[in-house]
Amino acid sequence: MNYVDRMQKVAVLGAAGKMGSGILLLNAIEVADLSLLPENKGKTFVVYAIDVSEEALSGLIQYVRTQVLKAAEKKINWLREIYKERADLIENGQIIEEYINHVMSIIRPSILIESAYHANCIFEAIKEDPDLKVSIFKRINQNNSNQPWFFTNTSSIPIQFLNEKAELNGRIIGYHFYNPPAVQKLVELIEAKNTLPELKAFSLELAKKLNKIIVESNDVVGFIGNGHFMRDIIHAASEVERLKSQYGFVEAIYMINKVSQEYLVRPMGIFQLIDYVGIDVCSYIMSVMNQYLPQDQIVCPLLNEMLSLGIKGGQYADGSQKDGFLKYEKGKIIAIFDINTKQYVSIEQIQNKADAILGEKPTNIIAWKAVVGMKDKDVVLQNYFNELQKMNTLGAELAKAYGSRSKAIGKYLVSSGVAKTEEDVNKVLMTGFFHAYGPINNYFV
């Protein structure tokens, strides 16, 4: 079965979720484009969008239609060529509407797992629960005569575990998209011990078609991205624990969040990033990792304490941010949760005090957004971090400790066999997390 034949029948599990909706969109557009090629005329193409919620599926269809419109506008020249024999399609608007309708006609929304019994490719983006994934994979595998290939979006569960428990005989590969899949370029590729060579070859071809950057990770729980991120969280939480007795919990959260963003030139502070991903999601990933790596102690009591108080973070269906460690208003951070009083404290109440404790910032500090677009980014960063290394304010000391720990984590991922190279670690953090520089660098010791 060649690439086109394999893509004639695709199923996306968890299609209406945060990750699944983007994965569905990417596949629907790719499948639709294949179906429009002259050499594929007469072939039937379908993408099954499977989710447990009919309401969520309804919202998914509206999301996909809106995104397909944007995609169509960007490739109008290609569409004009594709539809050149259609005398009834003259204006760009007519062509775009025809394309949108075509993509939507390929998608089959369903709340029934049985729809996946017809697919050649199964893209899975359901809850990060090993037993649930195994149960569903097993059920599909036993009822699908096509010998389907499974692409799991797991960000932490070993692929070999899923392969063995679901008895897939190598017809599975880790295909970890980053959020949001429609925008993020990175895909972590993880093979089981006996993943079929042809499945890997197909995965690489698909990534190229989807305009994704592949980084291969070894099959070690957490892989590269979460292997670094979860340990980064643990460091941040330990710093808060160390600082809170002297300065207060809210102030400690504020300081570490600020240092990890502004001083380290990152797009988000660590606690904002935890909120974005979801405190519950981060906690669950850690619990999975800790099962396989008990010697590494991948645990964070602070996350669990927040969850015990009902604070989860994450996003609403429209993509807006839920409150977590931080409280948000129109995307802006306005308050910090006080774990002692169980209430949010306005940033304005503690900002001046906390900034004074951190001390003066480096004179040549520069925002992440400005740095990433610079042609001489490396020189600018080196000059900035040279100045930071000479400072002894609390903010500078916290930043140096944080940067050094981040570097140590990156090197550990290579030495412990998670990542194949230091370059792979840096590529994941720069591409998947939008960092301006990789954790393994010359800026920190």
C-alpha positions as CSV (number, residue, x, y, z in Angstrom):
1,M,0.0,0.0,0.0
2,N,1.6,3.3,-1.1
3,Y,1.3,6.7,0.5
4,V,-1.8,7.7,-1.4
5,D,-3.6,4.4,-0.8
6,R,-2.7,4.6,2.9
7,M,-4.2,8.1,3.2
8,Q,-7.5,7.2,1.6
9,K,-8.9,6.1,4.9
10,V,-7.7,8.0,8.0
11,A,-9.2,8.1,11.5
12,V,-8.5,10.7,14.2
13,L,-9.3,9.6,17.8
14,G,-10.1,12.5,20.2
15,A,-10.7,14.7,17.1
16,A,-12.5,17.4,19.0
17,G,-9.9,17.9,21.7
18,K,-7.2,20.5,21.9
19,M,-4.6,18.4,20.1
20,G,-7.0,16.2,18.1
21,S,-8.7,19.2,16.4
22,G,-5.4,20.4,14.9
23,I,-4.3,16.9,13.9
24,L,-7.7,16.4,12.2
25,L,-7.3,19.7,10.4
26,L,-3.9,18.8,9.1
27,N,-5.0,15.4,7.9
28,A,-8.2,16.6,6.4
29,I,-6.4,19.2,4.3
30,E,-3.7,16.7,3.2
31,V,-6.3,14.0,2.3
32,A,-8.4,16.6,0.4
33,D,-5.4,17.8,-1.6
34,L,-4.5,14.3,-2.5
35,S,-8.1,13.6,-3.7
36,L,-8.0,16.7,-6.0
37,L,-4.9,15.5,-7.9
38,P,-5.8,14.3,-11.4
39,E,-4.1,11.0,-10.9
40,N,-6.3,10.2,-8.0
41,K,-9.6,10.9,-9.8
42,G,-12.2,8.2,-9.0
43,K,-10.6,7.2,-5.7
44,T,-12.6,7.6,-2.5
45,F,-11.0,9.5,0.4
46,V,-12.3,9.9,3.9
47,V,-11.2,11.2,7.3
48,Y,-13.2,9.9,10.3
49,A,-13.3,12.5,13.1
50,I,-14.1,10.4,16.2
51,D,-14.8,11.8,19.7
52,V,-17.1,10.9,22.6
53,S,-19.0,14.3,22.5
54,E,-21.5,15.2,19.8
55,E,-21.4,18.8,21.0
56,A,-17.7,19.0,20.8
57,L,-17.8,17.5,17.3
58,S,-20.2,20.2,16.3
59,G,-17.7,22.9,17.5
60,L,-14.9,21.0,15.7
61,I,-16.6,21.3,12.3
62,Q,-16.9,25.1,12.7
63,Y,-13.2,25.3,13.7
64,V,-12.1,23.2,10.7
65,R,-14.2,25.3,8.3
66,T,-12.7,28.5,9.6
67,Q,-9.1,27.1,9.4
68,V,-9.6,25.7,5.9
69,L,-10.7,29.1,4.7
70,K,-7.3,30.5,5.9
71,A,-5.4,27.6,4.3
72,A,-7.3,28.1,1.0
73,E,-6.5,31.8,0.8
74,K,-2.8,31.0,1.1
75,K,-2.7,28.5,-1.8
76,I,-5.2,30.2,-4.1
77,N,-2.8,29.8,-7.1
78,W,-2.6,26.0,-6.6
79,L,-6.4,25.9,-6.3
80,R,-6.9,27.9,-9.5
81,E,-4.7,25.3,-11.3
82,I,-6.6,22.4,-9.7
83,Y,-10.0,23.9,-10.7
84,K,-9.0,25.3,-14.1
85,E,-11.4,23.0,-15.9
86,R,-14.3,24.2,-13.9
87,A,-16.0,26.9,-16.0
88,D,-18.4,27.7,-13.1
89,L,-15.5,28.7,-10.8
90,I,-14.2,32.1,-11.8
91,E,-13.7,34.3,-8.8
92,N,-11.2,33.5,-6.0
93,G,-14.1,33.5,-3.6
94,Q,-16.0,30.8,-5.6
95,I,-12.9,28.6,-5.8
96,I,-12.2,29.0,-2.1
97,E,-15.8,28.1,-1.2
98,E,-15.7,25.0,-3.4
99,Y,-12.4,23.9,-1.8
100,I,-13.9,24.4,1.7
101,N,-16.9,22.4,0.9
102,H,-14.7,19.6,-0.6
103,V,-12.6,19.4,2.5
104,M,-15.7,19.3,4.8
105,S,-17.3,16.6,2.6
106,I,-14.3,14.3,3.3
107,I,-14.7,14.6,7.1
108,R,-17.0,12.0,8.8
109,P,-17.8,13.1,12.4
110,S,-18.7,10.2,14.6
111,I,-19.1,9.3,18.3
112,L,-18.6,5.6,17.4
113,I,-15.2,3.9,17.7
114,E,-16.4,1.5,15.1
115,S,-15.7,4.1,12.4
116,A,-12.0,3.5,13.0
117,Y,-12.5,-0.2,11.9
118,H,-12.4,1.0,8.3
119,A,-9.2,3.1,8.5
120,N,-5.7,2.5,7.3
121,C,-4.1,5.1,9.5
122,I,-5.2,5.8,13.1
123,F,-4.1,9.1,14.6
124,E,-4.7,9.0,18.4
125,A,-5.0,12.1,20.6
126,I,-7.1,10.9,23.5
127,K,-6.5,11.3,27.2
128,E,-2.9,10.5,28.4
129,D,-4.0,7.3,30.1
130,P,-1.9,4.2,29.2
131,D,-4.8,1.7,30.0
132,L,-7.3,3.7,28.0
133,K,-5.0,3.9,24.9
134,V,-4.2,0.2,25.1
135,S,-7.9,-0.8,25.4
136,I,-8.9,1.3,22.4
137,F,-5.9,0.3,20.2
138,K,-6.6,-3.4,21.0
139,R,-10.3,-3.0,20.1
140,I,-9.6,-1.3,16.8
141,N,-6.8,-3.8,15.9
142,Q,-9.0,-6.8,16.6
143,N,-11.9,-5.4,14.4
144,N,-10.0,-3.7,11.6
145,S,-9.0,-6.1,8.8
146,N,-6.7,-3.4,7.1
147,Q,-3.8,-4.0,9.5
148,P,-3.9,-0.3,10.3
149,W,-0.9,1.8,11.4
150,F,-1.2,3.6,14.7
151,F,0.2,7.1,15.2
152,T,0.0,8.0,18.9
153,N,0.3,11.6,20.1
154,T,1.4,10.5,23.5
155,S,3.8,12.9,25.1
156,S,5.1,10.6,27.8
157,I,4.0,6.9,27.5
158,P,6.6,4.5,26.1
159,I,5.7,3.4,22.6
160,Q,7.0,-0.1,23.3
161,F,4.6,-0.5,26.2
162,L,1.6,0.4,23.9
163,N,2.9,-1.8,21.2
164,E,3.2,-4.9,23.4
165,K,0.0,-4.4,25.5
166,A,-2.1,-3.7,22.4
167,E,-0.4,-6.5,20.5
168,L,0.3,-4.3,17.5
169,N,3.4,-6.1,16.2
170,G,5.3,-2.9,15.3
171,R,2.4,-1.2,13.6
172,I,2.7,1.8,15.9
173,I,4.9,4.9,16.1
174,G,5.1,7.9,18.4
175,Y,4.0,10.9,16.5
176,H,4.0,13.7,19.1
177,F,2.7,17.0,17.7
178,Y,3.2,20.1,19.7
179,N,0.4,22.5,20.6
180,P,-1.2,23.8,18.5
181,P,-0.6,21.2,15.8
182,A,-1.7,23.4,13.0
183,V,0.9,26.0,13.9
184,Q,3.7,24.2,15.7
185,K,6.4,22.9,13.3
186,L,7.8,20.2,15.6
187,V,6.9,16.5,15.7
188,E,8.8,14.2,18.0
189,L,9.1,10.8,16.3
190,I,9.5,7.8,18.6
191,E,9.8,4.2,17.4
192,A,9.0,1.0,19.3
193,K,11.6,-1.8,19.2
194,N,10.0,-3.3,16.2
195,T,8.2,-0.4,14.5
196,L,7.9,-1.4,10.8
197,P,10.5,0.4,8.6
198,E,7.8,1.2,6.1
199,L,5.7,2.9,8.8
200,K,8.7,5.1,9.8
201,A,9.3,5.9,6.1
202,F,5.6,6.9,5.7
203,S,5.8,9.0,8.9
204,L,8.7,11.0,7.5
205,E,7.0,11.5,4.2
206,L,3.8,12.6,5.9
207,A,5.8,15.1,8.1
208,K,7.3,16.6,4.9
209,K,3.9,16.9,3.3
210,L,2.6,18.6,6.5
211,N,5.6,20.9,6.6
212,K,6.8,19.6,10.0
213,I,10.2,19.3,11.5
214,I,11.0,15.9,12.8
215,V,13.2,15.2,15.8
216,E,13.7,11.6,16.7
217,S,13.6,10.7,20.3
218,N,14.5,7.4,21.9
219,D,11.6,5.5,23.5
220,V,12.2,6.7,27.0
221,V,9.2,7.9,29.0
222,G,8.6,11.6,28.6
223,F,10.8,11.8,25.5
224,I,12.8,14.9,24.9
225,G,10.2,17.7,25.3
226,N,8.6,16.6,28.5
227,G,11.8,15.1,29.7
228,H,13.1,18.6,29.9
229,F,9.9,20.5,30.7
230,M,8.9,18.3,33.7
231,R,12.4,18.6,35.3
232,D,12.3,22.4,34.6
233,I,9.0,22.5,36.5
234,I,10.5,20.6,39.5
235,H,13.4,23.1,39.6
236,A,11.1,26.1,39.6
237,A,8.9,24.6,42.3
238,S,11.9,23.8,44.5
239,E,13.1,27.4,44.1
240,V,9.6,28.6,45.2
241,E,9.8,26.3,48.2
242,R,13.2,27.8,49.1
243,L,12.2,31.4,48.7
244,K,8.7,31.4,50.2
245,S,9.7,31.3,53.8
246,Q,11.7,34.5,53.4
247,Y,9.7,36.5,50.9
248,G,6.2,34.9,50.8
249,F,4.6,32.3,48.5
250,V,3.0,34.8,46.1
251,E,6.2,36.8,45.8
252,A,8.2,33.6,45.2
253,I,5.9,32.5,42.3
254,Y,6.1,36.0,40.8
255,M,9.9,36.1,41.0
256,I,10.5,32.7,39.5
257,N,8.0,33.3,36.8
258,K,9.6,36.6,35.9
259,V,13.1,35.3,36.1
260,S,12.3,32.3,33.9
261,Q,10.7,34.5,31.3
262,E,12.5,37.9,31.3
263,Y,16.0,37.0,32.6
264,L,16.2,33.8,30.6
265,V,14.6,35.4,27.4
266,R,11.8,32.9,27.1
267,P,8.3,33.4,25.6
268,M,6.6,32.6,28.9
269,G,7.4,32.3,32.5
270,I,7.5,28.7,33.8
271,F,4.2,29.1,35.8
272,Q,2.4,30.7,32.9
273,L,3.6,27.7,30.8
274,I,2.3,25.2,33.3
275,D,-1.1,27.0,33.3
276,Y,-1.1,26.9,29.5
277,V,-0.5,23.2,29.4
278,G,-2.6,22.5,32.4
279,I,-1.5,21.8,36.0
280,D,-3.5,18.5,35.9
281,V,-1.8,17.5,32.6
282,C,1.7,18.2,33.9
283,S,1.0,16.3,37.1
284,Y,-0.3,13.3,35.2
285,I,2.7,13.3,32.9
286,M,5.0,13.3,35.9
287,S,3.1,10.4,37.4
288,V,3.6,8.4,34.3
289,M,7.3,9.3,34.1
290,N,7.8,8.5,37.7
291,Q,6.5,4.9,37.2
292,Y,9.3,4.2,34.8
293,L,12.0,6.4,36.3
294,P,11.6,6.1,40.1
295,Q,15.3,6.8,40.6
296,D,14.8,10.3,39.0
297,Q,12.1,11.4,41.4
298,I,9.8,13.0,38.8
299,V,7.4,14.4,41.4
300,C,6.2,17.9,42.2
301,P,4.2,18.3,45.5
302,L,3.3,21.9,44.6
303,L,1.3,20.8,41.5
304,N,-0.5,18.2,43.5
305,E,-1.3,20.7,46.2
306,M,-2.8,23.1,43.6
307,L,-4.9,20.2,42.2
308,S,-6.2,19.3,45.7
309,L,-7.6,22.9,45.8
310,G,-9.3,22.5,42.5
311,I,-6.9,24.7,40.5
312,K,-6.1,23.1,37.1
313,G,-5.3,25.7,34.5
314,G,-5.6,24.7,30.9
315,Q,-7.8,26.4,28.3
316,Y,-11.5,26.9,27.6
317,A,-13.0,25.6,24.3
318,D,-12.4,29.0,22.6
319,G,-8.7,28.8,23.5
320,S,-8.7,31.4,26.3
321,Q,-6.7,30.7,29.4
322,K,-8.2,29.3,32.5
323,D,-6.8,30.5,35.9
324,G,-4.1,28.4,37.5
325,F,-1.0,29.6,39.4
326,L,-1.8,32.9,37.7
327,K,-5.1,34.7,37.1
328,Y,-5.8,36.0,33.6
329,E,-7.9,38.8,32.2
330,K,-8.1,39.1,28.4
331,G,-4.8,37.1,28.2
332,K,-3.0,39.4,30.7
333,I,-1.7,38.2,34.0
334,I,-3.5,40.1,36.8
335,A,-3.0,38.1,40.0
336,I,-1.2,35.1,41.6
337,F,-2.9,32.3,43.6
338,D,-1.9,32.3,47.3
339,I,-1.8,28.7,48.4
340,N,-2.1,29.8,52.0
341,T,-5.2,32.0,51.8
342,K,-6.7,30.1,48.9
343,Q,-7.3,33.4,47.1
344,Y,-5.7,35.3,44.2
345,V,-3.6,38.3,45.1
346,S,-3.4,41.2,42.6
347,I,0.0,41.6,40.9
348,E,-0.2,45.3,41.8
349,Q,0.0,44.4,45.5
350,I,3.3,42.7,45.4
351,Q,5.0,43.7,42.2
352,N,7.1,46.7,43.4
353,K,8.2,44.7,46.5
354,A,9.2,41.6,44.5
355,D,11.0,43.6,41.8
356,A,13.0,45.4,44.5
357,I,14.0,42.1,46.0
358,L,15.1,40.8,42.6
359,G,17.3,43.9,42.2
360,E,18.3,45.7,39.1
361,K,18.0,43.9,35.8
362,P,20.9,43.8,33.3
363,T,21.2,47.0,31.3
364,N,21.0,45.2,28.0
365,I,18.2,42.8,28.8
366,I,16.0,42.3,25.7
367,A,12.5,40.8,25.2
368,W,12.2,37.3,23.7
369,K,10.0,38.6,20.8
370,A,12.7,41.1,19.8
371,V,15.6,38.5,20.0
372,V,14.1,35.7,17.9
373,G,14.0,37.8,14.8
374,M,17.5,39.2,15.0
375,K,20.1,38.2,12.5
376,D,22.8,38.6,15.1
377,K,20.8,36.9,17.8
378,D,23.8,34.8,19.1
379,V,26.0,37.9,19.6
380,V,23.2,39.8,21.3
381,L,22.5,36.9,23.6
382,Q,26.2,36.3,24.4
383,N,26.6,39.9,25.4
384,Y,23.5,39.8,27.5
385,F,24.5,36.7,29.4
386,N,28.1,37.9,29.8
387,E,26.7,40.8,31.7
388,L,24.2,38.6,33.7
389,Q,27.1,36.4,34.8
390,K,28.9,39.3,36.4
391,M,25.9,40.5,38.4
392,N,25.1,39.3,42.0
393,T,21.5,40.5,42.5
394,L,19.0,37.9,43.6
395,G,17.4,38.0,40.1
396,A,20.7,37.4,38.4
397,E,21.6,34.6,40.8
398,L,18.2,32.9,40.3
399,A,18.6,33.2,36.5
400,K,22.1,31.7,36.6
401,A,21.0,28.8,38.7
402,Y,17.9,28.2,36.5
403,G,20.0,28.4,33.3
404,S,22.6,26.1,34.6
405,R,20.0,23.6,35.8
406,S,18.3,23.7,32.4
407,K,21.6,23.0,30.7
408,A,22.3,20.1,33.1
409,I,18.8,18.6,32.3
410,G,19.6,18.9,28.5
411,K,22.9,17.1,28.9
412,Y,21.3,14.4,31.1
413,L,18.7,13.7,28.4
414,V,21.6,12.8,26.1
415,S,23.7,10.9,28.6
416,S,20.8,8.9,29.8
417,G,19.8,7.9,26.3
418,V,16.6,9.9,25.9
419,A,18.0,12.2,23.1
420,K,20.4,11.1,20.5
421,T,22.3,14.3,20.3
422,E,22.6,17.7,22.1
423,E,21.5,19.3,18.9
424,D,18.2,17.3,19.1
425,V,17.6,18.6,22.6
426,N,18.2,22.2,21.5
427,K,16.0,21.7,18.4
428,V,13.0,20.5,20.5
429,L,13.2,23.3,23.0
430,M,13.7,26.0,20.3
431,T,11.1,24.6,17.9
432,G,8.6,23.0,20.2
433,F,8.8,25.5,23.1
434,F,9.9,28.5,21.0
435,H,12.9,29.2,23.1
436,A,15.4,31.7,21.6
437,Y,18.3,29.4,22.3
438,G,18.8,25.8,23.3
439,P,19.4,24.8,26.9
440,I,22.8,23.3,26.0
441,N,24.8,26.4,25.4
442,N,27.9,28.5,26.3
443,Y,25.9,31.0,28.4
444,F,25.8,29.0,31.5
445,V,28.2,26.7,33.3
